């Protein structure tokens, strides 16, 4: 992938994360983009209260939906520690 295309994909993913972030901050949490692998796999880290929340799987479902909606080339979103 060219650097400009990679940067564009990263910007789209960050935009999706920025749309979700206010909801996480409300609950004392946050989210961080760790990396994008193979142009189709996004790795994120939940932080703060979201990092060890029993509902993190539901949070990740929303994160995945938002990222895939904005970046159709993304096939998978993983939670990493």
C-alpha positions as CSV (number, residue, x, y, z in Angstrom):
1,X,0.0,0.0,0.0
2,X,1.3,3.4,-0.8
3,X,2.1,5.7,2.1
4,X,-0.6,8.2,1.0
5,X,-3.2,5.5,0.8
6,X,-2.1,4.1,4.2
7,X,-2.3,7.6,5.7
8,X,-5.8,8.1,4.2
9,X,-7.0,4.8,5.7
10,X,-5.4,5.7,9.0
11,X,-7.2,9.1,8.9
12,X,-10.6,7.4,8.2
13,X,-10.1,5.0,11.1
14,X,-9.0,7.8,13.5
15,X,-12.1,9.8,12.4
16,X,-14.3,6.9,13.3
17,X,-12.6,6.6,16.7
18,X,-13.0,10.3,17.3
19,X,-16.8,9.9,16.7
20,X,-16.9,7.2,19.4
21,X,-14.5,8.7,21.9
22,X,-17.0,11.1,23.6
23,X,-19.2,8.2,24.6
24,X,-16.2,6.4,26.1
25,X,-15.0,9.5,27.9
26,X,-18.4,9.9,29.5
27,X,-17.8,6.6,31.2
28,X,-14.2,7.3,32.2
29,X,-12.7,5.4,29.3
30,X,-10.9,6.1,26.1
31,X,-9.7,4.3,23.0
32,X,-6.4,4.3,21.1
33,X,-5.5,3.1,17.6
34,X,-2.6,0.7,18.0
35,X,-2.0,-0.1,14.4
36,X,-3.5,-1.2,11.1
37,X,-2.2,-4.5,9.7
38,X,-2.4,-5.8,6.1
39,X,-4.6,-2.9,5.1
40,X,-7.6,-4.6,6.6
41,X,-7.1,-5.3,10.3
42,X,-7.4,-2.6,12.9
43,X,-5.9,-3.1,16.4
44,X,-7.2,-0.8,19.2
45,X,-6.7,-0.6,22.9
46,X,-9.4,0.4,25.4
47,X,-8.1,2.5,28.2
48,X,-9.3,3.9,31.5
49,X,-12.6,2.5,32.8
50,X,-13.2,0.8,29.5
51,X,-10.0,-1.2,29.8
52,X,-11.3,-3.6,32.3
53,X,-15.1,-3.1,32.0
54,X,-17.3,-6.2,31.9
55,X,-19.1,-4.7,29.0
56,X,-16.0,-4.1,26.8
57,X,-17.3,-6.7,24.3
58,X,-20.3,-4.5,23.7
59,X,-18.1,-1.4,23.4
60,X,-16.0,-3.3,20.9
61,X,-19.1,-4.2,18.8
62,X,-19.9,-0.5,18.5
63,X,-16.3,0.4,17.7
64,X,-16.1,-2.3,15.0
65,X,-19.4,-1.3,13.5
66,X,-18.3,2.4,13.3
67,X,-14.9,1.7,11.8
68,X,-16.3,-0.8,9.2
69,X,-19.0,1.6,8.3
70,X,-16.5,4.4,7.5
71,X,-13.7,2.2,6.2
72,X,-15.2,-0.6,4.1
73,X,-11.8,-2.1,3.4
74,X,-11.4,-3.0,7.1
75,X,-12.4,-6.6,7.7
76,X,-11.5,-7.0,11.4
77,X,-11.1,-4.9,14.5
78,X,-9.2,-6.4,17.4
79,X,-8.9,-5.4,21.0
80,X,-5.3,-5.6,22.1
81,X,-3.7,-5.0,25.5
